[in-house]
């Protein structure tokens, strides 16, 4: 089942809000809302946009990091795709 990138969080649904958000963000990335190597909105922006607790947003992003959909740079944000290879 594919998630609608424009879906809203269903707090009463059977899927946890953090998983719903992770699926929505993945769908938005697949749609091309954010290009590879570009940042997704900040945690605060996602909290405001989806009406979720910051811990819920962080958990959704952690799922995407684990699934290698995004990567995080401390103090800079969360980026689409995989981190660039480091030159040794």
Biopython code that builds the backbone (N, CA, C, O; Angstrom):
import numpy as np
from Bio.PDB.StructureBuilder import StructureBuilder

atoms = [
    (1, "UNK", "N", (0.836, -1.182, 0.000)),
    (1, "UNK", "CA", (0.000, 0.000, 0.000)),
    (1, "UNK", "C", (0.882, 1.246, 0.000)),
    (1, "UNK", "O", (1.772, 1.383, 0.840)),
    (2, "UNK", "N", (0.636, 2.143, -0.933)),
    (2, "UNK", "CA", (1.394, 3.381, -0.998)),
    (2, "UNK", "C", (0.683, 4.471, -0.220)),
    (2, "UNK", "O", (-0.545, 4.551, -0.190)),
    (3, "UNK", "N", (1.483, 5.292, 0.395)),
    (3, "UNK", "CA", (0.952, 6.394, 1.184)),
    (3, "UNK", "C", (0.834, 7.631, 0.305)),
    (3, "UNK", "O", (1.712, 7.918, -0.508)),
    (4, "UNK", "N", (-0.253, 8.349, 0.480)),
    (4, "UNK", "CA", (-0.469, 9.614, -0.225)),
    (4, "UNK", "C", (0.490, 10.650, 0.361)),
    (4, "UNK", "O", (0.485, 10.868, 1.572)),
    (5, "UNK", "N", (1.312, 11.294, -0.472)),
    (5, "UNK", "CA", (2.245, 12.293, 0.058)),
    (5, "UNK", "C", (1.547, 13.484, 0.705)),
    (5, "UNK", "O", (2.161, 14.221, 1.476)),
    (6, "UNK", "N", (0.269, 13.673, 0.395)),
    (6, "UNK", "CA", (-0.479, 14.790, 0.968)),
    (6, "UNK", "C", (-1.394, 14.341, 2.102)),
    (6, "UNK", "O", (-2.268, 15.093, 2.534)),
    (7, "UNK", "N", (-1.194, 13.117, 2.584)),
    (7, "UNK", "CA", (-2.039, 12.577, 3.652)),
    (7, "UNK", "C", (-1.836, 13.350, 4.949)),
    (7, "UNK", "O", (-0.808, 13.994, 5.159)),
    (8, "UNK", "N", (-2.835, 13.269, 5.803)),
    (8, "UNK", "CA", (-2.739, 13.844, 7.141)),
    (8, "UNK", "C", (-2.563, 12.700, 8.128)),
    (8, "UNK", "O", (-2.873, 11.550, 7.819)),
    (9, "UNK", "N", (-2.068, 13.019, 9.309)),
    (9, "UNK", "CA", (-1.872, 12.019, 10.345)),
    (9, "UNK", "C", (-3.231, 11.642, 10.932)),
    (9, "UNK", "O", (-4.010, 12.511, 11.323)),
    (10, "UNK", "N", (-3.506, 10.340, 10.990)),
    (10, "UNK", "CA", (-4.740, 9.815, 11.573)),
    (10, "UNK", "C", (-4.405, 9.300, 12.970)),
    (10, "UNK", "O", (-3.921, 8.180, 13.133)),
    (11, "UNK", "N", (-4.670, 10.133, 13.974)),
    (11, "UNK", "CA", (-4.311, 9.778, 15.351)),
    (11, "UNK", "C", (-5.110, 8.599, 15.891)),
    (11, "UNK", "O", (-4.669, 7.940, 16.832)),
    (12, "UNK", "N", (-6.275, 8.321, 15.314)),
    (12, "UNK", "CA", (-7.112, 7.226, 15.785)),
    (12, "UNK", "C", (-6.909, 5.953, 14.971)),
    (12, "UNK", "O", (-7.532, 4.930, 15.258)),
    (13, "UNK", "N", (-6.050, 6.004, 13.964)),
    (13, "UNK", "CA", (-5.839, 4.856, 13.085)),
    (13, "UNK", "C", (-4.971, 3.785, 13.720)),
    (13, "UNK", "O", (-4.396, 3.990, 14.789)),
    (14, "UNK", "N", (-4.878, 2.635, 13.051)),
    (14, "UNK", "CA", (-4.121, 1.510, 13.588)),
    (14, "UNK", "C", (-2.604, 1.667, 13.465)),
    (14, "UNK", "O", (-1.855, 0.968, 14.149)),
    (15, "UNK", "N", (-2.147, 2.573, 12.605)),
    (15, "UNK", "CA", (-0.711, 2.789, 12.415)),
    (15, "UNK", "C", (-0.269, 3.949, 13.298)),
    (15, "UNK", "O", (-0.931, 4.986, 13.354)),
    (16, "UNK", "N", (0.850, 3.766, 13.984)),
    (16, "UNK", "CA", (1.337, 4.805, 14.896)),
    (16, "UNK", "C", (1.662, 6.090, 14.124)),
    (16, "UNK", "O", (2.069, 6.033, 12.963)),
    (17, "UNK", "N", (1.482, 7.249, 14.772)),
    (17, "UNK", "CA", (1.752, 8.522, 14.094)),
    (17, "UNK", "C", (3.176, 8.640, 13.549)),
    (17, "UNK", "O", (3.367, 9.195, 12.466)),
    (18, "UNK", "N", (4.171, 8.136, 14.266)),
    (18, "UNK", "CA", (5.541, 8.265, 13.762)),
    (18, "UNK", "C", (5.725, 7.460, 12.477)),
    (18, "UNK", "O", (6.438, 7.896, 11.573)),
    (19, "UNK", "N", (5.091, 6.290, 12.386)),
    (19, "UNK", "CA", (5.191, 5.468, 11.177)),
    (19, "UNK", "C", (4.433, 6.126, 10.019)),
    (19, "UNK", "O", (4.883, 6.097, 8.874)),
    (20, "UNK", "N", (3.275, 6.721, 10.334)),
    (20, "UNK", "CA", (2.535, 7.448, 9.307)),
    (20, "UNK", "C", (3.378, 8.588, 8.745)),
    (20, "UNK", "O", (3.449, 8.777, 7.531)),
    (21, "UNK", "N", (4.018, 9.350, 9.642)),
    (21, "UNK", "CA", (4.844, 10.468, 9.199)),
    (21, "UNK", "C", (6.018, 9.966, 8.365)),
    (21, "UNK", "O", (6.331, 10.553, 7.329)),
    (22, "UNK", "N", (6.667, 8.901, 8.794)),
    (22, "UNK", "CA", (7.787, 8.346, 8.025)),
    (22, "UNK", "C", (7.321, 7.969, 6.620)),
    (22, "UNK", "O", (8.013, 8.247, 5.641)),
    (23, "UNK", "N", (6.159, 7.342, 6.517)),
    (23, "UNK", "CA", (5.630, 6.941, 5.210)),
    (23, "UNK", "C", (5.276, 8.156, 4.353)),
    (23, "UNK", "O", (5.520, 8.159, 3.147)),
    (24, "UNK", "N", (4.701, 9.187, 4.975)),
    (24, "UNK", "CA", (4.357, 10.412, 4.241)),
    (24, "UNK", "C", (5.631, 11.083, 3.722)),
    (24, "UNK", "O", (5.681, 11.510, 2.569)),
    (25, "UNK", "N", (6.653, 11.176, 4.565)),
    (25, "UNK", "CA", (7.901, 11.807, 4.136)),
    (25, "UNK", "C", (8.556, 11.014, 3.014)),
    (25, "UNK", "O", (9.089, 11.598, 2.070)),
    (26, "UNK", "N", (8.520, 9.683, 3.108)),
    (26, "UNK", "CA", (9.061, 8.846, 2.023)),
    (26, "UNK", "C", (8.310, 9.096, 0.722)),
    (26, "UNK", "O", (8.919, 9.186, -0.345)),
    (27, "UNK", "N", (6.998, 9.208, 0.810)),
    (27, "UNK", "CA", (6.171, 9.453, -0.383)),
    (27, "UNK", "C", (6.486, 10.826, -0.971)),
    (27, "UNK", "O", (6.510, 10.993, -2.190)),
    (28, "UNK", "N", (6.723, 11.795, -0.111)),
    (28, "UNK", "CA", (7.060, 13.143, -0.600)),
    (28, "UNK", "C", (8.430, 13.148, -1.274)),
    (28, "UNK", "O", (8.627, 13.841, -2.272)),
    (29, "UNK", "N", (9.365, 12.387, -0.742)),
    (29, "UNK", "CA", (10.689, 12.270, -1.364)),
    (29, "UNK", "C", (10.544, 11.589, -2.728)),
    (29, "UNK", "O", (11.127, 12.041, -3.713)),
    (30, "UNK", "N", (9.767, 10.502, -2.784)),
    (30, "UNK", "CA", (9.552, 9.777, -4.042)),
    (30, "UNK", "C", (8.883, 10.673, -5.082)),
    (30, "UNK", "O", (9.166, 10.563, -6.275)),
    (31, "UNK", "N", (8.003, 11.552, -4.633)),
    (31, "UNK", "CA", (7.307, 12.472, -5.537)),
    (31, "UNK", "C", (8.249, 13.563, -6.052)),
    (31, "UNK", "O", (7.971, 14.195, -7.071)),
    (32, "UNK", "N", (9.357, 13.782, -5.352)),
    (32, "UNK", "CA", (10.317, 14.788, -5.787)),
    (32, "UNK", "C", (10.220, 16.104, -5.051)),
    (32, "UNK", "O", (10.772, 17.107, -5.504)),
    (33, "UNK", "N", (9.520, 16.122, -3.907)),
    (33, "UNK", "CA", (9.431, 17.355, -3.131)),
    (33, "UNK", "C", (10.808, 17.842, -2.695)),
    (33, "UNK", "O", (11.048, 19.046, -2.615)),
    (34, "UNK", "N", (11.706, 16.911, -2.416)),
    (34, "UNK", "CA", (13.079, 17.240, -2.011)),
    (34, "UNK", "C", (14.024, 16.368, -2.820)),
    (34, "UNK", "O", (13.870, 15.147, -2.860)),
    (35, "UNK", "N", (14.991, 16.986, -3.457)),
    (35, "UNK", "CA", (15.948, 16.263, -4.302)),
    (35, "UNK", "C", (17.015, 15.585, -3.449)),
    (35, "UNK", "O", (17.243, 15.965, -2.301)),
    (36, "UNK", "N", (17.654, 14.592, -4.018)),
    (36, "UNK", "CA", (18.756, 13.889, -3.334)),
    (36, "UNK", "C", (19.837, 14.897, -2.956)),
    (36, "UNK", "O", (20.215, 15.759, -3.749)),
    (37, "UNK", "N", (20.317, 14.766, -1.735)),
    (37, "UNK", "CA", (21.353, 15.657, -1.247)),
    (37, "UNK", "C", (20.846, 16.978, -0.702)),
    (37, "UNK", "O", (21.631, 17.791, -0.214)),
    (38, "UNK", "N", (19.541, 17.202, -0.780)),
    (38, "UNK", "CA", (18.944, 18.440, -0.280)),
    (38, "UNK", "C", (18.249, 18.167, 1.048)),
    (38, "UNK", "O", (17.820, 17.041, 1.300)),
    (39, "UNK", "N", (18.132, 19.186, 1.903)),
    (39, "UNK", "CA", (17.510, 18.969, 3.213)),
    (39, "UNK", "C", (15.990, 18.863, 3.140)),
    (39, "UNK", "O", (15.342, 19.466, 2.285)),
    (40, "UNK", "N", (15.446, 18.076, 4.065)),
    (40, "UNK", "CA", (14.002, 18.066, 4.279)),
    (40, "UNK", "C", (13.709, 19.167, 5.305)),
    (40, "UNK", "O", (14.645, 19.692, 5.906)),
    (41, "UNK", "N", (12.455, 19.528, 5.520)),
    (41, "UNK", "CA", (12.157, 20.554, 6.527)),
    (41, "UNK", "C", (12.683, 20.176, 7.912)),
    (41, "UNK", "O", (12.851, 18.998, 8.228)),
    (42, "UNK", "N", (12.934, 21.176, 8.713)),
    (42, "UNK", "CA", (13.453, 20.962, 10.069)),
    (42, "UNK", "C", (12.433, 20.225, 10.936)),
    (42, "UNK", "O", (11.248, 20.171, 10.608)),
    (43, "UNK", "N", (12.906, 19.663, 12.036)),
    (43, "UNK", "CA", (12.010, 18.996, 12.981)),
    (43, "UNK", "C", (10.910, 19.948, 13.431)),
    (43, "UNK", "O", (9.740, 19.568, 13.487)),
    (44, "UNK", "N", (11.279, 21.179, 13.750)),
    (44, "UNK", "CA", (10.295, 22.160, 14.215)),
    (44, "UNK", "C", (9.234, 22.418, 13.150)),
    (44, "UNK", "O", (8.045, 22.502, 13.459)),
    (45, "UNK", "N", (9.659, 22.543, 11.914)),
    (45, "UNK", "CA", (8.710, 22.767, 10.817)),
    (45, "UNK", "C", (7.757, 21.583, 10.666)),
    (45, "UNK", "O", (6.561, 21.775, 10.447)),
    (46, "UNK", "N", (8.282, 20.356, 10.781)),
    (46, "UNK", "CA", (7.436, 19.160, 10.685)),
    (46, "UNK", "C", (6.476, 19.068, 11.865)),
    (46, "UNK", "O", (5.331, 18.647, 11.703)),
    (47, "UNK", "N", (6.938, 19.462, 13.056)),
    (47, "UNK", "CA", (6.058, 19.506, 14.242)),
    (47, "UNK", "C", (4.881, 20.428, 13.953)),
    (47, "UNK", "O", (3.730, 20.072, 14.202)),
    (48, "UNK", "N", (5.173, 21.608, 13.427)),
    (48, "UNK", "CA", (4.121, 22.584, 13.129)),
    (48, "UNK", "C", (3.215, 22.119, 12.005)),
    (48, "UNK", "O", (1.996, 22.273, 12.090)),
    (49, "UNK", "N", (3.789, 21.554, 10.954)),
    (49, "UNK", "CA", (3.021, 21.151, 9.781)),
    (49, "UNK", "C", (2.077, 19.985, 10.069)),
    (49, "UNK", "O", (0.954, 19.952, 9.567)),
    (50, "UNK", "N", (2.537, 19.025, 10.881)),
    (50, "UNK", "CA", (1.742, 17.821, 11.121)),
    (50, "UNK", "C", (1.095, 17.771, 12.496)),
    (50, "UNK", "O", (0.338, 16.841, 12.775)),
    (51, "UNK", "N", (1.364, 18.735, 13.362)),
    (51, "UNK", "CA", (0.738, 18.778, 14.676)),
    (51, "UNK", "C", (1.141, 17.625, 15.574)),
    (51, "UNK", "O", (0.315, 17.079, 16.306)),
    (52, "UNK", "N", (2.414, 17.256, 15.515)),
    (52, "UNK", "CA", (2.925, 16.137, 16.308)),
    (52, "UNK", "C", (3.929, 16.634, 17.343)),
    (52, "UNK", "O", (4.441, 17.749, 17.244)),
    (53, "UNK", "N", (4.196, 15.805, 18.320)),
    (53, "UNK", "CA", (5.229, 16.114, 19.302)),
    (53, "UNK", "C", (6.599, 15.988, 18.633)),
    (53, "UNK", "O", (6.776, 15.218, 17.689)),
    (54, "UNK", "N", (7.544, 16.742, 19.129)),
    (54, "UNK", "CA", (8.892, 16.690, 18.555)),
    (54, "UNK", "C", (9.484, 15.288, 18.652)),
    (54, "UNK", "O", (10.188, 14.848, 17.743)),
    (55, "UNK", "N", (9.206, 14.584, 19.748)),
    (55, "UNK", "CA", (9.726, 13.213, 19.899)),
    (55, "UNK", "C", (9.158, 12.285, 18.827)),
    (55, "UNK", "O", (9.844, 11.369, 18.373)),
    (56, "UNK", "N", (7.912, 12.516, 18.423)),
    (56, "UNK", "CA", (7.293, 11.709, 17.370)),
    (56, "UNK", "C", (7.979, 11.977, 16.033)),
    (56, "UNK", "O", (8.255, 11.046, 15.276)),
    (57, "UNK", "N", (8.251, 13.242, 15.744)),
    (57, "UNK", "CA", (8.941, 13.612, 14.510)),
    (57, "UNK", "C", (10.346, 13.012, 14.502)),
    (57, "UNK", "O", (10.788, 12.478, 13.485)),
    (58, "UNK", "N", (11.041, 13.096, 15.620)),
    (58, "UNK", "CA", (12.385, 12.528, 15.707)),
    (58, "UNK", "C", (12.369, 11.024, 15.477)),
    (58, "UNK", "O", (13.261, 10.480, 14.825)),
    (59, "UNK", "N", (11.355, 10.355, 16.011)),
    (59, "UNK", "CA", (11.257, 8.905, 15.824)),
    (59, "UNK", "C", (11.001, 8.568, 14.351)),
    (59, "UNK", "O", (11.565, 7.605, 13.831)),
    (60, "UNK", "N", (10.164, 9.346, 13.685)),
    (60, "UNK", "CA", (9.901, 9.136, 12.252)),
    (60, "UNK", "C", (11.185, 9.322, 11.441)),
    (60, "UNK", "O", (11.473, 8.531, 10.544)),
    (61, "UNK", "N", (11.946, 10.354, 11.753)),
    (61, "UNK", "CA", (13.199, 10.600, 11.044)),
    (61, "UNK", "C", (14.188, 9.471, 11.324)),
    (61, "UNK", "O", (14.918, 9.050, 10.427)),
    (62, "UNK", "N", (14.216, 8.979, 12.559)),
    (62, "UNK", "CA", (15.105, 7.862, 12.895)),
    (62, "UNK", "C", (14.771, 6.622, 12.057)),
    (62, "UNK", "O", (15.668, 5.887, 11.644)),
    (63, "UNK", "N", (13.487, 6.397, 11.812)),
    (63, "UNK", "CA", (13.071, 5.280, 10.955)),
    (63, "UNK", "C", (13.641, 5.475, 9.551)),
    (63, "UNK", "O", (14.164, 4.533, 8.957)),
    (64, "UNK", "N", (13.542, 6.682, 9.024)),
    (64, "UNK", "CA", (14.043, 6.959, 7.677)),
    (64, "UNK", "C", (15.565, 6.848, 7.600)),
    (64, "UNK", "O", (16.109, 6.416, 6.583)),
    (65, "UNK", "N", (16.249, 7.237, 8.671)),
    (65, "UNK", "CA", (17.705, 7.078, 8.716)),
    (65, "UNK", "C", (18.046, 5.592, 8.705)),
    (65, "UNK", "O", (18.939, 5.160, 7.975)),
    (66, "UNK", "N", (17.338, 4.816, 9.511)),
    (66, "UNK", "CA", (17.565, 3.365, 9.577)),
    (66, "UNK", "C", (17.302, 2.704, 8.227)),
    (66, "UNK", "O", (18.011, 1.775, 7.841)),
    (67, "UNK", "N", (16.286, 3.178, 7.510)),
    (67, "UNK", "CA", (15.942, 2.636, 6.197)),
    (67, "UNK", "C", (16.822, 3.225, 5.087)),
    (67, "UNK", "O", (16.648, 2.894, 3.914)),
    (68, "UNK", "N", (17.763, 4.095, 5.458)),
    (68, "UNK", "CA", (18.709, 4.734, 4.548)),
    (68, "UNK", "C", (18.025, 5.578, 3.469)),
    (68, "UNK", "O", (18.482, 5.647, 2.328)),
    (69, "UNK", "N", (16.926, 6.214, 3.858)),
    (69, "UNK", "CA", (16.220, 7.136, 2.961)),
    (69, "UNK", "C", (16.808, 8.536, 3.124)),
    (69, "UNK", "O", (16.869, 9.307, 2.166)),
    (70, "UNK", "N", (17.241, 8.860, 4.349)),
    (70, "UNK", "CA", (17.834, 10.161, 4.654)),
    (70, "UNK", "C", (19.056, 9.949, 5.547)),
    (70, "UNK", "O", (19.269, 8.860, 6.079)),
    (71, "UNK", "N", (19.847, 11.000, 5.699)),
    (71, "UNK", "CA", (20.932, 10.993, 6.677)),
    (71, "UNK", "C", (20.945, 12.326, 7.389)),
    (71, "UNK", "O", (20.469, 13.331, 6.861)),
    (72, "UNK", "N", (21.502, 12.330, 8.611)),
    (72, "UNK", "CA", (21.517, 13.536, 9.433)),
    (72, "UNK", "C", (22.926, 14.089, 9.553)),
    (72, "UNK", "O", (23.907, 13.347, 9.592)),
    (73, "UNK", "N", (22.999, 15.405, 9.610)),
    (73, "UNK", "CA", (24.249, 16.108, 9.891)),
    (73, "UNK", "C", (23.977, 16.971, 11.108)),
    (73, "UNK", "O", (23.159, 17.889, 11.056)),
    (74, "UNK", "N", (24.662, 16.676, 12.202)),
    (74, "UNK", "CA", (24.409, 17.404, 13.435)),
    (74, "UNK", "C", (24.620, 18.897, 13.233)),
    (74, "UNK", "O", (25.643, 19.338, 12.710)),
    (75, "UNK", "N", (23.622, 19.658, 13.663)),
    (75, "UNK", "CA", (23.689, 21.106, 13.560)),
    (75, "UNK", "C", (23.337, 21.662, 12.187)),
    (75, "UNK", "O", (23.288, 22.879, 12.004)),
    (76, "UNK", "N", (23.090, 20.771, 11.210)),
    (76, "UNK", "CA", (22.789, 21.222, 9.844)),
    (76, "UNK", "C", (21.414, 20.781, 9.366)),
    (76, "UNK", "O", (20.724, 21.543, 8.689)),
    (77, "UNK", "N", (21.003, 19.552, 9.711)),
    (77, "UNK", "CA", (19.693, 19.093, 9.278)),
    (77, "UNK", "C", (19.701, 17.660, 8.797)),
    (77, "UNK", "O", (20.656, 16.914, 9.013)),
    (78, "UNK", "N", (18.611, 17.291, 8.138)),
    (78, "UNK", "CA", (18.416, 15.941, 7.619)),
    (78, "UNK", "C", (18.320, 16.040, 6.106)),
    (78, "UNK", "O", (17.573, 16.859, 5.570)),
    (79, "UNK", "N", (19.083, 15.195, 5.425)),
    (79, "UNK", "CA", (19.219, 15.273, 3.980)),
    (79, "UNK", "C", (18.715, 14.009, 3.299)),
    (79, "UNK", "O", (18.780, 12.915, 3.860)),
    (80, "UNK", "N", (18.216, 14.176, 2.087)),
    (80, "UNK", "CA", (17.671, 13.067, 1.303)),
    (80, "UNK", "C", (18.801, 12.226, 0.726)),
    (80, "UNK", "O", (19.805, 12.762, 0.255)),
    (81, "UNK", "N", (18.634, 10.911, 0.764)),
    (81, "UNK", "CA", (19.587, 9.985, 0.142)),
    (81, "UNK", "C", (20.651, 9.539, 1.106)),
    (81, "UNK", "O", (20.464, 9.553, 2.323)),
    (82, "UNK", "N", (21.771, 9.143, 0.544)),
    (82, "UNK", "CA", (22.897, 8.668, 1.316)),
    (82, "UNK", "C", (23.970, 9.744, 1.413)),
    (82, "UNK", "O", (24.114, 10.558, 0.501)),
    (83, "UNK", "N", (24.724, 9.754, 2.509)),
    (83, "UNK", "CA", (25.780, 10.756, 2.622)),
    (83, "UNK", "C", (26.824, 10.550, 1.531)),
    (83, "UNK", "O", (27.083, 9.418, 1.122)),
    (84, "UNK", "N", (27.416, 11.629, 1.066)),
    (84, "UNK", "CA", (28.470, 11.482, 0.039)),
    (84, "UNK", "C", (29.647, 10.700, 0.587)),
    (84, "UNK", "O", (29.957, 10.775, 1.776)),
    (85, "UNK", "N", (30.293, 9.958, -0.276)),
    (85, "UNK", "CA", (31.463, 9.183, 0.147)),
    (85, "UNK", "C", (32.569, 10.145, 0.545)),
    (85, "UNK", "O", (32.795, 11.169, -0.100)),
    (86, "UNK", "N", (33.244, 9.791, 1.612)),
    (86, "UNK", "CA", (34.337, 10.634, 2.093)),
    (86, "UNK", "C", (35.603, 10.298, 1.323)),
    (86, "UNK", "O", (35.922, 9.128, 1.113)),
    (87, "UNK", "N", (36.313, 11.320, 0.911)),
    (87, "UNK", "CA", (37.599, 11.106, 0.223)),
    (87, "UNK", "C", (38.679, 10.881, 1.257)),
    (87, "UNK", "O", (38.860, 11.698, 2.160)),
    (88, "UNK", "N", (39.395, 9.786, 1.134)),
    (88, "UNK", "CA", (40.442, 9.473, 2.114)),
    (88, "UNK", "C", (41.757, 10.045, 1.708)),
    (88, "UNK", "O", (42.750, 9.877, 2.417)),
]
sb = StructureBuilder()
sb.init_structure("model")
sb.init_model(0)
sb.init_chain("A")
sb.init_seg("    ")
for serial, (resi, resn, name, xyz) in enumerate(atoms, 1):
    if name == "N":
        sb.init_residue(resn, " ", resi, " ")
    sb.init_atom(name, np.array(xyz, "f"), 0.0, 1.0, " ", f" {name:<3s}", serial, name[0])
structure = sb.get_structure()
